[in-house]
Amino acid sequence: MEGHTDGVRVLVVEDDASVASGIVDGLTAGRFDTLHVETGAAGLAAVTEFAPDVVLLDLGLPDMEGTDLCRLIRTMSNVPIIVVSARSEEIDRVIALEMGADDYLVKPFGMRELVARIRAVTRRASASDLTANGRGATELRVGALHIDLRAHRVDMNGCEVHLTPKEFDLLSYLATDSGAAHRRGDIFRDVWGTGWYGTTKTVDAHVAAIRKKLGDPAWIESVRGVGFRLSEPR
């Protein structure tokens, strides 16, 4: 099912035809170009063939878990992914975000909220593209740590550090104002950009993963009652 209007391209990966129909109709009315597929395999193919600006992803697909599809998409594209699911448990949200999702919306939801989420993630993606295309800083350095925003690459003393897309976004965010204490809530809002104001434990999980990959937990300091600070270990 497709909507033939001009605008942001939205790929809807949803196996429930009635739910998908409502989403596609609402987005088409909002002047989004939409493509609906029912399986994970079709969704993966559509990321290349349809080249969406954002993916709406259900977790309960007939051929694979939505989190697995999210992880596979992340190996080939940085397209923003919004999980749209009836699963409301914290663990489902955390796993989806850690697999590379940019936002998580629980069914049922209002179309205006969905459109607002889509606009938010596409704005952030556009801002990131502008920076990577040389209209802002393209490199960040904190001591031996080098972050190349254009190449999406992190080096430590000349050795590449392999991060997930969200880990890269979080480290870059902290590095833009190294030495400053960043509040957990601000990190969650600015890096994940989601309207979900529940737990921020996923921030702590990502910080732990980055610390391990950097080889020294002292790179990211916990600031009691506030959040985190990035600075070169002494």
NUPAMAR-541072 format. One record per residue: chain; residue number from 0; y, x, z of N, C-alpha, C, O in turn. Coordinates in pm, 1 decimal. Atoms other than C-alpha are relative to their C-alpha. Layout:
BEGIN
- A,NUM,Y,X,Z,Y,X,Z,Y,X,Z,Y,X,Z
...
This chain:
BEGIN
- A,0,-119.6,85.6,0.0,0.0,0.0,0.0,123.1,88.1,0.0,129.8,181.5,79.9
- A,1,-118.9,-81.8,7.4,339.3,145.0,-92.7,124.9,-86.3,-1.6,122.6,-199.9,-48.9
- A,2,-129.6,62.2,14.2,703.9,51.9,-56.1,80.8,83.2,-96.2,83.7,205.7,-84.1
- A,3,-68.1,-75.1,105.7,919.5,146.1,-354.6,150.9,-4.1,18.3,222.8,-47.9,-71.5
- A,4,-143.8,-5.7,-23.5,1262.9,192.3,-198.9,40.2,144.6,19.2,-43.0,229.5,51.1
- A,5,-50.6,-135.5,-17.4,1481.5,499.9,-181.9,16.2,30.8,147.7,46.2,-58.3,227.1
- A,6,-22.0,-38.8,-137.6,1500.0,694.9,140.5,-103.3,98.2,48.5,-173.3,162.0,-30.2
- A,7,95.8,-89.8,-63.6,1292.5,894.3,384.3,-142.0,-45.4,-32.0,-172.1,-164.6,-27.0
- A,8,139.0,31.6,32.6,923.9,913.3,286.5,-82.5,0.8,128.1,-85.6,100.2,200.6
- A,9,79.1,14.8,-122.0,695.7,787.8,563.6,-146.1,-25.1,-37.2,-177.4,-119.0,-110.4
- A,10,143.8,17.6,17.8,318.2,829.4,559.3,-54.3,-70.5,123.2,-39.1,-21.4,235.0
- A,11,57.0,78.7,-108.9,143.5,565.0,771.3,-151.7,15.3,-4.0,-216.6,-31.2,-97.7
- A,12,145.6,-18.5,-8.2,-210.1,663.5,876.5,-50.9,-95.0,107.7,-42.9,-65.2,226.9
- A,13,36.5,109.0,-91.6,-349.8,345.2,1033.0,-115.1,-79.8,-61.1,-105.4,-126.1,-174.8
- A,14,116.5,70.3,55.4,-690.1,179.0,991.8,4.9,-150.7,20.0,-74.4,-222.6,-40.8
- A,15,-15.1,143.9,-21.3,-579.5,-165.6,1116.4,97.9,-53.5,-103.8,217.8,-26.0,-98.1
- A,16,-81.4,47.2,112.5,-453.4,-343.6,804.7,117.1,-86.6,45.9,225.8,-78.4,-11.3
- A,17,-107.3,89.8,-44.2,-249.8,-602.9,997.5,113.0,78.9,65.3,230.5,48.9,44.1
- A,18,-102.4,-83.9,-62.3,-70.1,-339.4,1204.3,75.8,78.6,-106.4,198.7,86.8,-104.1
- A,19,-62.1,-79.6,106.0,-8.4,-123.2,898.1,93.8,-84.8,-84.9,201.4,-39.6,-123.9
- A,20,-82.9,88.1,83.0,126.7,-419.8,701.7,134.0,-26.8,66.0,237.6,-25.8,-0.5
- A,21,-124.8,25.3,-71.0,384.2,-495.8,969.8,90.6,122.2,0.3,212.1,109.9,-15.2
- A,22,-78.9,-122.6,0.1,494.6,-132.8,987.5,60.6,25.1,-137.5,179.8,53.4,-149.8
- A,23,-48.0,-26.0,136.3,519.2,-92.6,609.9,108.5,-99.4,-39.6,209.8,-60.6,-97.8
- A,24,-101.0,101.1,33.6,708.3,-421.1,567.9,132.1,29.9,70.8,239.0,20.1,10.5
- A,25,-122.0,-29.4,-75.6,954.6,-325.3,842.1,72.0,122.5,-52.5,194.7,123.6,-62.6
- A,26,-61.8,-122.2,50.6,1012.3,22.7,705.4,56.9,-19.4,-139.7,162.9,33.9,-172.6
- A,27,-50.7,28.0,135.0,1049.4,-100.4,349.9,131.9,-75.3,8.0,224.3,-47.5,-68.4
- A,28,-124.8,73.8,-18.4,1315.2,-345.9,469.5,111.7,92.7,46.1,229.5,67.1,21.1
- A,29,-98.0,-97.4,-45.7,1486.1,-46.6,629.7,27.9,109.9,-99.9,91.8,209.8,-66.7
- A,30,-25.0,-92.0,111.1,1491.1,137.6,295.4,-69.2,134.7,17.5,-14.5,239.2,-17.6
- A,31,84.7,-118.1,-4.0,1215.5,386.1,372.0,-104.3,-11.4,-111.1,-151.4,-121.0,-141.6
- A,32,112.4,-4.6,93.1,963.3,491.5,108.2,-126.7,18.0,82.8,-135.6,110.6,163.5
- A,33,118.5,-5.2,-84.7,620.7,427.6,256.5,-128.5,9.4,-79.8,-138.3,-40.9,-191.7
- A,34,135.7,-4.4,53.8,258.5,506.7,182.6,-95.2,-22.5,116.4,-84.9,43.5,219.8
- A,35,96.7,30.1,-104.8,-26.4,360.1,386.1,-138.5,46.0,-42.1,-184.0,14.9,-152.2
- A,36,139.9,-37.6,19.4,-372.0,517.8,412.2,-76.1,-34.8,126.8,-17.6,-45.0,234.6
- A,37,78.9,50.7,-111.4,-659.8,413.7,636.6,-87.8,104.2,67.7,-143.0,77.2,174.3
- A,38,89.9,-100.6,-57.3,-851.8,736.2,703.0,71.4,133.7,19.0,176.8,159.3,-39.2
- A,39,-55.9,-132.4,-22.3,-785.0,1085.4,826.9,-5.2,85.3,-124.4,89.1,159.0,-153.4
- A,40,13.7,-79.6,122.0,-914.2,1241.1,505.8,107.2,-36.6,-101.0,166.5,50.8,-164.1
- A,41,-103.9,44.1,93.4,-678.2,1029.7,296.1,137.7,42.7,49.2,225.3,75.7,-30.7
- A,42,-127.5,-43.6,-55.7,-394.0,1115.3,533.2,25.8,146.6,-25.4,137.8,185.5,-58.6
- A,43,-14.2,-143.8,22.6,-457.1,1487.6,500.7,35.4,27.4,-145.3,120.9,111.2,-174.1
- A,44,-29.6,-17.4,142.2,-457.9,1461.6,121.2,142.2,-44.8,-31.7,211.1,17.5,-112.5
- A,45,-132.7,55.2,29.0,-139.5,1253.3,124.6,112.1,90.8,48.9,222.7,85.6,-4.9
- A,46,-102.4,-92.7,-46.7,49.3,1519.7,320.5,42.1,92.5,-113.6,159.2,128.5,-125.0
- A,47,-30.2,-84.6,115.2,26.0,1735.0,8.2,50.0,-80.6,-118.7,149.3,-44.0,-181.8
- A,48,-30.5,76.5,121.4,37.5,1467.4,-262.8,125.4,-85.8,12.4,203.1,-96.5,-82.4
- A,49,-115.3,88.3,-21.6,298.2,1232.2,-112.4,120.4,76.3,54.4,234.7,33.4,38.5
- A,50,-104.4,-84.4,-60.1,496.1,1507.4,66.9,93.3,-82.6,88.3,212.9,-91.4,60.5
- A,51,-83.3,85.8,-84.8,619.1,1278.2,346.5,102.5,79.2,80.4,86.9,199.0,104.1
- A,52,-99.3,-58.0,-89.8,925.5,1345.5,557.5,-39.6,-19.8,145.3,9.7,50.2,233.7
- A,53,50.3,26.2,-133.8,746.2,1203.9,861.3,-134.9,-70.7,-13.1,-157.2,-146.3,-107.6
- A,54,131.3,63.6,-2.8,390.2,1094.8,946.8,-9.7,-87.4,124.0,18.5,-41.8,234.8
- A,55,32.1,89.0,-110.9,308.2,791.9,1163.4,-151.4,-1.6,11.8,-220.2,-40.4,-82.6
- A,56,143.0,-25.2,-12.1,-38.6,856.6,1300.6,-64.0,-77.4,114.2,-25.6,-62.7,230.2
- A,57,80.5,68.5,-101.2,-282.0,627.4,1481.2,-109.2,95.7,47.6,-156.0,179.1,-29.9
- A,58,101.4,-91.0,-52.7,-533.4,803.0,1707.2,-142.4,-46.2,-30.7,-232.5,36.5,-44.1
- A,59,134.3,52.2,21.0,-831.0,573.9,1644.3,-32.6,-23.2,-145.9,-31.1,-136.9,-192.9
- A,60,31.3,9.6,142.0,-924.1,647.6,1284.7,-151.5,-7.6,-20.6,-226.4,40.7,64.3
- A,61,144.4,19.0,19.1,-1267.3,561.8,1135.1,-78.9,127.7,-26.8,-198.6,132.7,1.2
- A,62,74.4,-120.7,37.6,-1355.6,913.5,1016.9,29.1,122.0,87.2,-43.0,221.4,79.2
- A,63,-29.9,-112.0,-89.6,-1192.7,1141.7,1276.4,100.5,-44.3,105.0,167.4,-146.6,90.4
- A,64,-100.8,26.5,-101.6,-982.3,1149.7,1588.7,138.2,34.6,-54.9,154.4,132.9,-127.3
- A,65,-135.4,-26.7,46.2,-610.1,1129.9,1522.6,52.2,133.9,46.7,130.3,198.1,-23.6
- A,66,-44.6,-130.3,-48.7,-556.0,1438.1,1737.8,-54.6,112.6,-87.7,12.4,213.9,-107.9
- A,67,56.5,-100.6,90.3,-789.0,1633.5,1507.8,79.1,5.0,-130.7,104.5,112.4,-185.2
- A,68,-80.5,3.7,121.8,-591.1,1517.1,1206.1,135.9,64.7,24.7,186.8,137.0,-61.0
- A,69,-127.7,-61.2,-35.2,-269.3,1617.6,1381.0,-11.4,152.1,-4.6,75.0,219.9,-60.3
- A,70,21.9,-144.5,-1.4,-408.8,1967.0,1436.3,-18.1,54.2,-141.5,34.0,160.9,-174.0
- A,71,21.5,-44.1,137.5,-522.6,1991.8,1072.0,130.2,-1.2,-79.9,156.3,90.1,-158.2
- A,72,-128.8,6.7,69.9,-182.6,1880.7,942.0,85.9,120.1,39.3,155.6,177.4,-44.4
- A,73,-82.1,-110.8,-47.0,-20.1,2149.3,1156.4,-40.5,134.3,-61.4,39.6,227.8,-62.4
- A,74,40.7,-125.0,65.0,-223.0,2419.5,979.3,59.9,14.0,-139.0,57.1,122.4,-197.1
- A,75,-50.5,-3.7,136.5,-58.1,2327.4,649.7,143.4,-47.0,-14.5,203.4,-28.3,-120.4
- A,76,-134.4,56.4,13.5,276.2,2163.7,725.1,67.1,-13.7,136.1,0.6,-31.5,238.1
- A,77,-80.2,25.8,-119.9,556.7,2132.9,981.0,63.9,-138.2,-3.1,159.7,-164.2,69.7
- A,78,-54.8,135.1,9.8,622.3,1770.0,883.3,-2.4,-65.6,137.9,-102.9,-55.4,208.3
- A,79,-1.2,69.2,-129.1,728.8,1568.4,1190.5,-110.6,-105.7,7.8,-133.1,-180.3,-87.5
- A,80,108.3,95.1,-21.7,441.7,1362.2,1333.9,32.7,-86.0,121.5,59.6,-34.0,229.8
- A,81,-16.1,94.5,-109.9,488.0,1051.2,1547.0,-133.1,-71.4,19.0,-178.1,-143.1,-70.3
- A,82,123.0,72.0,-30.2,168.9,926.6,1711.1,37.0,-142.3,39.8,124.2,-163.9,123.9
- A,83,-21.6,141.5,-30.0,160.0,546.2,1719.1,-134.4,-55.1,44.8,-223.7,-74.9,-37.5
- A,84,132.1,32.0,-52.8,-121.8,434.1,1945.9,6.7,-100.7,113.8,107.5,-111.7,183.5
- A,85,11.3,92.2,-113.4,-236.8,167.6,2190.5,-38.8,74.1,127.2,-32.3,17.7,236.4
- A,86,39.4,-79.2,-116.5,-355.3,446.7,2420.8,125.3,42.2,77.5,211.8,111.9,24.4
- A,87,-121.6,-24.4,-78.1,-100.4,471.1,2699.7,-19.8,98.1,114.9,73.0,122.2,192.2
- A,88,25.8,-93.5,-109.6,-265.5,719.6,2936.4,76.4,131.3,-20.8,99.1,174.5,-133.8
- A,89,-74.0,-125.5,7.5,-76.8,1037.2,3017.8,-77.8,107.7,-74.2,-19.7,183.0,-152.4
- A,90,79.4,-104.7,63.3,-364.4,1257.9,2903.5,1.6,-12.6,-151.8,1.4,88.6,-221.9
- A,91,-4.9,20.1,145.2,-356.3,1101.8,2554.4,132.6,49.6,-56.0,136.4,110.4,-163.0
- A,92,-131.7,-46.2,43.0,16.6,1171.9,2527.4,5.4,153.2,-0.3,50.7,215.3,-96.5
- A,93,-6.0,-144.7,-13.5,-19.1,1528.3,2650.0,-82.5,69.1,-107.9,-35.7,164.2,-170.5
- A,94,85.8,-61.4,102.1,-309.8,1611.3,2418.0,63.6,-10.5,-137.7,63.3,86.6,-213.5
- A,95,-62.5,18.3,131.5,-128.7,1465.2,2115.1,117.7,95.1,-18.3,133.1,155.8,-124.3
- A,96,-115.1,-89.8,8.7,186.6,1663.0,2190.7,-45.7,145.0,-12.1,14.0,223.4,-85.8
- A,97,48.5,-136.7,6.0,-13.7,1979.9,2245.2,-67.6,31.6,-133.2,-72.8,147.6,-174.1
- A,98,59.8,-19.9,132.3,-192.7,1929.1,1911.9,104.0,9.1,-111.0,70.4,32.1,-227.2
- A,99,-106.1,-17.4,98.2,146.2,1936.8,1740.0,83.0,-122.5,-30.0,173.6,-116.5,-113.1
- A,100,-81.3,119.8,22.8,281.4,1581.8,1753.7,141.2,22.2,52.7,161.7,95.7,149.3
- A,101,-139.7,-13.2,-40.3,659.1,1553.1,1782.5,45.5,-113.3,90.4,143.9,-99.5,163.1
- A,102,-37.7,116.2,-80.0,670.7,1210.9,1948.5,-123.6,-86.7,18.0,-223.5,-69.0,-51.7
- A,103,114.0,87.1,-31.5,440.3,942.7,2092.6,54.5,-137.4,33.1,134.5,-152.3,125.5
- A,104,-48.1,136.9,-18.2,500.6,568.8,2069.9,-119.1,-90.9,27.0,-215.3,-93.0,-49.7
- A,105,111.1,85.8,-40.4,277.5,316.4,2247.5,14.9,-140.1,-59.8,122.2,-200.2,-53.9
- A,106,2.7,136.5,51.1,180.9,-10.7,2079.3,-13.7,-96.9,117.2,-79.1,-63.9,216.1
- A,107,-88.7,46.1,108.0,316.4,-273.1,2080.0,140.8,56.9,18.3,180.4,93.9,128.8
- A,108,-134.7,-56.0,-4.6,665.3,-154.1,1994.2,89.1,-80.0,-93.9,40.6,-153.2,-180.2
- A,109,-95.0,67.3,87.5,979.1,-286.5,1830.4,32.4,86.1,-120.8,31.7,208.9,-112.3
- A,110,-29.2,-73.9,122.6,1068.9,-190.6,1475.1,127.1,83.9,14.4,135.6,193.5,-40.9
- A,111,-123.0,-77.3,-17.1,1416.9,-80.1,1580.1,-26.3,130.3,74.7,32.9,233.7,43.8
- A,112,33.1,-122.6,-72.5,1267.2,166.5,1826.9,-73.4,97.6,-91.6,-46.1,217.6,-88.8
- A,113,72.3,-87.2,91.9,1029.0,301.0,1562.5,95.6,67.4,-97.1,85.3,187.8,-120.4
- A,114,-96.9,-56.6,93.7,1313.7,349.4,1315.3,85.7,106.1,69.1,115.2,210.4,10.7
- A,115,-80.3,-98.4,-75.1,1519.4,526.8,1584.0,-78.8,128.7,21.1,-23.4,238.1,10.5
- A,116,83.5,-119.3,-18.3,1227.9,762.0,1653.1,-10.0,79.2,-130.5,0.6,201.8,-130.5
- A,117,10.1,-66.0,130.8,1187.4,836.3,1281.3,128.7,74.6,-31.6,125.4,189.9,-74.7
- A,118,-128.4,-64.6,28.7,1557.2,910.1,1242.3,20.2,122.6,87.8,75.0,223.1,42.6
- A,119,-18.1,-112.2,-92.3,1551.3,1137.3,1548.4,-80.7,121.6,-44.2,-28.2,232.9,-46.9
- A,120,83.0,-116.0,37.1,1259.5,1354.5,1432.3,42.3,57.7,-134.7,32.8,178.6,-155.5
- A,121,-43.2,-53.0,129.6,1391.4,1380.6,1076.6,133.4,71.9,11.7,158.7,167.0,-62.3
- A,122,-125.4,-72.1,-24.1,1736.8,1480.7,1204.7,-28.7,139.2,52.8,32.5,236.7,9.3
- A,123,33.7,-131.0,-55.8,1580.9,1760.0,1407.4,-61.9,90.6,-105.5,-34.4,210.5,-109.2
- A,124,61.4,-80.2,105.5,1373.4,1872.7,1110.1,105.6,50.8,-97.0,98.6,165.2,-142.1
- A,125,-107.0,-40.6,91.4,1684.2,1879.8,889.2,85.2,109.8,61.6,124.3,204.6,-6.5
- A,126,-79.5,-102.2,-68.0,1877.7,2078.6,1148.1,-73.6,132.9,1.5,-12.5,238.6,-14.7
- A,127,80.4,-121.7,0.8,1592.8,2328.1,1168.3,1.6,64.5,-137.0,9.6,186.9,-147.5
- A,128,-3.3,-52.3,136.4,1590.3,2363.6,788.2,132.4,68.1,-29.2,136.2,172.3,-94.7
- A,129,-131.2,-60.4,23.9,1964.8,2432.3,784.6,7.8,137.3,63.3,60.0,231.2,3.2
- A,130,-0.8,-128.9,-68.2,1921.7,2710.5,1037.0,-84.8,101.0,-75.1,-43.5,215.3,-94.9
- A,131,91.4,-90.0,69.4,1626.5,2859.2,850.7,52.5,41.0,-136.3,13.0,145.1,-188.9
- A,132,-54.7,-31.9,132.2,1822.5,2851.8,523.8,127.5,82.1,8.3,199.4,96.3,-90.7
- A,133,-109.8,-95.4,-10.2,2087.8,3083.3,659.8,133.3,-58.0,37.6,233.9,12.7,31.9
- A,134,-127.9,58.4,-38.4,2354.5,2837.5,775.1,21.9,13.1,150.0,112.0,-49.5,206.0
- A,135,-12.7,-26.9,-141.6,2308.1,2957.5,1130.4,-77.4,127.0,28.6,-120.2,197.1,-63.2
- A,136,76.6,-119.0,-34.8,2136.5,3232.4,1320.8,-142.6,-13.4,-49.7,-203.9,-119.2,-36.0
- A,137,137.5,2.9,48.6,1803.6,3322.7,1164.9,-90.9,89.8,81.6,-212.5,87.9,62.1
- A,138,79.7,-88.3,-84.3,1688.6,3579.2,1421.7,50.2,-4.3,143.7,170.2,-14.0,169.2
- A,139,-33.5,-5.7,-141.9,1678.5,3587.9,1799.6,-72.3,119.8,59.4,-189.8,142.2,29.9
- A,140,60.3,-117.0,-63.4,1614.2,3901.1,2005.0,27.8,-2.9,149.8,140.8,-23.3,194.1
- A,141,-11.7,-14.2,-144.6,1547.7,3933.4,2375.1,-84.9,121.3,36.2,-206.9,111.3,48.7
- A,142,74.7,-121.9,-26.8,1453.8,4291.3,2454.8,-97.9,30.3,-112.7,-59.2,39.1,-229.2
- A,143,104.2,-32.6,98.0,1124.6,4370.2,2279.7,-47.9,-122.1,-77.7,-129.2,-110.0,-169.4
- A,144,41.6,124.5,64.1,1085.4,4006.3,2174.7,91.1,-31.5,-118.2,213.2,-36.2,-103.8
- A,145,-74.1,29.9,121.9,1190.3,3923.3,1817.5,-50.5,-131.3,-57.5,-169.9,-146.7,-83.4
- A,146,35.3,130.4,55.6,1195.8,3566.6,1684.5,70.2,-16.2,-133.8,193.1,-17.5,-140.1
- A,147,-52.4,20.1,135.2,1241.5,3518.0,1309.6,-10.9,-148.3,-32.7,-119.4,-198.1,-62.8
- A,148,0.4,144.4,21.0,1344.4,3154.1,1261.8,-32.2,-36.7,-143.5,-94.5,-139.7,-169.5
- A,149,24.6,29.6,140.8,1330.0,3172.1,883.9,-147.7,12.8,-33.6,-203.4,-73.0,-102.0
- A,150,141.6,-23.9,28.7,977.3,3314.2,868.7,-91.8,-70.2,99.0,-213.6,-71.1,81.6
- A,151,77.2,65.9,-104.7,867.3,3118.8,1177.1,-100.8,98.7,58.7,-220.3,70.5,67.0
- A,152,84.2,-109.6,-45.2,733.7,3443.8,1321.6,56.2,60.0,129.3,177.5,71.6,146.9
- A,153,-38.4,-63.5,-125.8,737.5,3604.8,1665.5,-68.5,135.8,8.4,-189.3,146.2,-12.8
- A,154,54.2,-134.6,-17.4,691.8,3979.2,1722.3,33.2,50.8,140.0,140.5,23.4,193.7
- A,155,-22.2,-67.1,-126.4,654.4,4170.6,2045.8,-29.7,148.4,-22.0,-144.6,186.8,-43.7
- A,156,15.8,-143.1,28.8,713.7,4545.2,2000.7,-66.1,23.5,-135.8,-146.6,115.3,-151.3
- A,157,52.2,-16.5,134.6,629.9,4501.7,1632.3,-133.6,-65.2,-25.2,-180.5,-65.7,-139.0
- A,158,129.4,67.0,15.2,302.7,4313.5,1695.8,21.6,-151.8,-1.4,88.6,-206.3,86.4
- A,159,-20.9,143.4,13.1,288.7,3951.4,1582.3,-66.4,-77.3,113.3,-179.1,-47.5,153.1
- A,160,51.7,90.2,-101.9,242.6,3684.0,1848.8,-22.5,-135.3,-66.9,71.9,-195.2,-118.4
- A,161,33.2,123.5,70.5,64.6,3377.3,1711.8,20.5,-120.9,92.1,-50.2,-137.5,191.5
- A,162,-32.3,118.5,-78.2,215.0,3054.4,1847.2,-24.0,-125.9,-81.8,-18.6,-122.5,-204.7
- A,163,4.0,129.4,67.3,160.7,2688.6,1765.7,143.8,-39.1,-35.0,237.7,17.1,21.4
- A,164,-136.3,40.7,35.0,460.0,2513.6,1603.9,83.6,-42.8,121.5,201.4,-8.3,131.1
- A,165,-77.2,46.1,-115.0,560.4,2350.3,1931.9,28.9,114.4,97.0,135.7,118.3,158.0
- A,166,-25.8,-117.7,-82.8,520.6,2675.6,2126.4,114.8,81.6,-58.7,199.5,132.5,14.7
- A,167,-108.2,-72.6,66.8,745.7,2841.7,1868.3,134.0,-68.5,26.8,232.9,-2.1,58.1
- A,168,-123.6,75.1,-23.4,1006.3,2565.3,1906.1,48.7,19.6,143.9,168.1,37.6,167.8
- A,169,-37.4,-15.0,-140.8,999.5,2596.3,2285.5,52.3,139.9,28.6,154.8,155.3,95.0
- A,170,-45.1,-137.6,-23.6,1027.5,2975.8,2288.3,136.1,23.8,-64.7,222.5,88.1,-5.3
- A,171,-128.2,-15.3,69.1,1311.1,2963.9,2034.1,111.9,-68.0,78.7,222.5,-15.0,89.7
- A,172,-98.5,74.4,-78.6,1491.6,2704.7,2245.2,43.9,81.4,121.5,163.3,92.5,149.2
- A,173,-33.3,-80.4,-117.8,1473.3,2922.8,2556.4,75.9,126.2,-39.1,164.6,171.1,33.5
- A,174,-60.7,-126.8,43.4,1574.4,3233.0,2358.0,142.6,-16.6,-48.6,218.3,80.4,-49.6
- A,175,-136.3,19.8,48.2,1892.6,3074.9,2220.3,102.3,21.6,111.0,219.2,48.9,83.6
- A,176,-88.8,-27.1,-113.6,2040.5,3111.6,2568.4,-82.9,71.6,106.6,-103.3,20.6,216.8
- A,177,86.4,-73.9,-91.0,1824.1,3376.2,2730.1,76.6,35.6,126.9,195.9,65.7,122.9
- A,178,-61.5,-27.0,-129.0,1892.5,3434.9,3096.9,50.6,-124.5,69.1,75.5,-123.8,189.6
- A,179,-46.9,125.7,-58.6,2005.5,3076.1,3147.5,-119.0,-83.0,47.0,-226.6,-78.4,-12.8
- A,180,104.1,89.8,-49.5,1802.4,2827.9,3351.0,7.6,-131.1,-76.5,113.7,-193.2,-84.1
- A,181,6.6,123.5,77.6,1690.5,2530.9,3140.0,-79.6,-103.8,78.2,-190.8,-76.6,123.4
- A,182,67.0,106.0,-74.3,1600.4,2204.0,3308.2,-117.9,-55.1,-79.7,-112.6,-63.7,-202.4
- A,183,118.2,54.3,66.2,1256.8,2057.0,3234.1,34.7,-121.5,-85.0,-10.4,-134.1,-198.8
- A,184,-35.6,121.3,73.9,1407.3,1725.4,3131.4,76.6,30.7,-127.4,54.9,-33.0,-230.5
- A,185,-76.5,-38.7,118.8,1650.9,1893.4,2892.3,-90.8,63.1,-104.4,-76.7,37.8,-224.0
- A,186,94.5,-62.0,92.7,1371.0,2102.1,2742.3,-81.0,-107.4,-70.9,-96.6,-104.3,-192.9
- A,187,83.5,104.8,59.5,1155.8,1795.8,2688.4,79.0,-82.5,-100.4,29.5,-115.3,-208.2
- A,188,-84.9,79.5,89.2,1442.7,1600.8,2535.2,35.1,76.1,-127.2,27.8,20.6,-236.9
- A,189,-50.2,-75.2,114.3,1566.1,1879.2,2307.6,-109.3,59.6,-87.6,-90.9,72.6,-208.6
- A,190,108.2,-59.4,78.4,1234.4,2034.9,2201.2,-93.0,-106.6,-55.6,-131.4,-102.2,-172.4
- A,191,88.2,107.0,47.9,1017.4,1725.4,2182.4,80.4,-115.7,-57.5,33.5,-186.5,-146.6
- A,192,-88.4,101.6,54.4,1306.4,1489.2,2121.3,-51.1,-140.7,12.6,-11.3,-227.6,-65.0
- A,193,61.2,131.6,-12.0,1108.3,1191.9,2239.9,76.0,-89.0,96.8,146.0,-40.2,185.5
- A,194,-59.3,96.3,-91.1,1229.7,877.7,2410.8,-89.7,-29.5,118.2,-57.2,-114.8,200.7
- A,195,90.2,19.9,-111.9,936.7,897.8,2650.6,53.5,77.3,119.4,62.3,200.0,114.4
- A,196,-61.1,-65.5,-115.6,1086.9,971.4,2992.0,-96.9,7.9,117.7,-55.0,1.3,233.2
- A,197,99.8,-15.0,-104.5,763.8,1008.0,3186.0,-10.9,144.8,41.9,89.0,216.5,47.7
- A,198,22.0,-134.3,-49.3,607.0,1330.9,3307.0,41.7,106.9,-100.1,34.5,87.3,-221.4
- A,199,-32.5,-114.9,85.6,724.5,1665.0,3174.5,-102.7,110.2,18.0,-74.1,226.5,-10.4
- A,200,104.6,-99.2,-21.7,397.3,1839.6,3261.1,-38.3,72.7,-128.1,-83.5,187.1,-124.3
- A,201,34.6,-66.4,125.1,342.4,1912.1,2895.0,88.1,122.2,-23.1,44.4,217.3,-88.0
- A,202,-86.3,-118.3,9.4,640.4,2152.6,2914.3,-64.4,116.0,74.7,-69.5,228.3,24.5
- A,203,63.2,-104.6,-81.0,464.0,2345.4,3189.6,-124.6,54.4,-70.2,-151.2,174.5,-65.6
- A,204,121.0,-43.8,70.0,142.9,2355.9,2985.2,34.5,93.3,-115.7,-34.3,192.7,-138.8
- A,205,-40.9,-85.1,111.0,324.3,2502.0,2686.6,56.3,133.2,49.7,31.6,237.7,-10.5
- A,206,-52.0,-123.7,-57.8,507.5,2754.9,2902.7,-114.4,91.0,40.9,-109.3,211.7,16.8
- A,207,115.5,-79.7,-42.4,173.7,2868.8,3047.9,-67.5,65.9,-119.6,-108.1,181.9,-112.6
- A,208,63.7,-54.3,120.3,30.6,2914.7,2698.2,83.8,113.0,-59.8,29.6,214.6,-103.2
- A,209,-88.2,-103.7,55.7,334.8,3113.4,2580.5,-4.3,125.5,86.6,-11.1,236.9,34.5
- A,210,7.8,-115.0,-89.8,326.6,3336.1,2888.7,-124.7,84.2,-28.8,-118.7,207.0,-35.0
- A,211,125.7,-70.0,26.2,-35.6,3421.7,2816.6,6.5,78.0,-130.4,-40.9,191.3,-138.4
- A,212,-6.1,-64.4,131.0,36.2,3502.7,2452.8,100.0,115.5,-2.2,82.6,211.3,-77.5
- A,213,-97.4,-110.3,-6.8,337.5,3719.9,2539.3,-52.7,118.0,80.4,1.8,228.2,73.7
- A,214,64.6,-109.7,-70.9,113.7,3923.6,2766.8,54.6,30.7,137.5,2.5,117.5,207.6
- A,215,-58.9,-23.3,-132.0,332.8,3906.2,3075.7,69.3,-128.8,43.5,166.9,-170.3,-19.0
- A,216,-60.0,127.3,-43.7,412.7,3585.7,3270.0,145.8,12.8,40.5,217.1,-87.3,47.6
- A,217,-138.1,-20.8,-44.2,742.4,3742.8,3381.7,101.8,-28.2,-110.2,221.1,-39.7,-82.2
- A,218,-93.1,32.4,108.8,891.5,3670.8,3037.2,67.2,-136.0,22.9,185.4,-153.9,-6.3
- A,219,-56.9,132.8,-25.0,938.5,3307.5,3137.5,-10.2,-27.4,149.6,-118.9,-48.2,203.4
- A,220,-6.8,15.9,-145.0,1049.2,3264.8,3497.0,16.4,-147.3,36.6,95.5,-219.0,-24.6
- A,221,-17.0,134.9,-53.8,1007.1,2938.3,3687.8,119.2,-0.2,94.6,127.0,82.6,185.4
- A,222,-117.3,12.5,-86.4,1335.4,2833.9,3847.9,-21.0,-122.7,87.2,-14.2,-235.7,38.6
- A,223,35.9,106.6,-93.1,1253.7,2625.6,4153.7,99.4,-116.0,-3.8,220.2,-96.8,9.9
- A,224,-81.9,119.5,0.1,1381.9,2270.6,4131.2,81.7,-20.4,-127.0,155.9,-118.0,-138.4
- A,225,-78.5,9.7,123.7,1528.6,2332.5,3784.7,-91.7,-3.3,-121.7,-109.6,-107.5,-184.7
- A,226,80.7,-7.4,120.5,1298.5,2452.1,3510.3,-44.6,142.0,-29.4,-119.8,201.6,47.7
- A,227,46.5,-131.0,43.6,1254.2,2779.6,3324.7,113.9,84.6,-57.6,213.5,34.0,-109.2
- A,228,-96.1,-95.3,51.9,1443.6,3091.9,3226.9,-75.9,109.2,-77.7,-174.3,164.2,-28.2
- A,229,59.6,-107.6,78.3,1355.1,3339.4,2948.5,83.4,126.0,15.4,204.9,123.3,-4.1
- A,230,-68.4,-128.9,-8.2,1442.4,3704.4,3006.7,-103.7,110.2,-4.8,-220.3,89.0,28.7
- A,231,92.5,-112.1,10.0,1290.0,4046.1,2949.5,-42.4,43.9,139.6,41.7,61.8,227.7
- A,232,47.7,-42.7,-132.0,1069.6,4150.0,3241.1,61.5,134.2,40.7,81.9,221.1,-44.0
- A,233,-57.2,-123.3,-50.6,1217.2,4424.3,3459.5,-110.7,99.4,38.4,-81.4,210.1,83.5
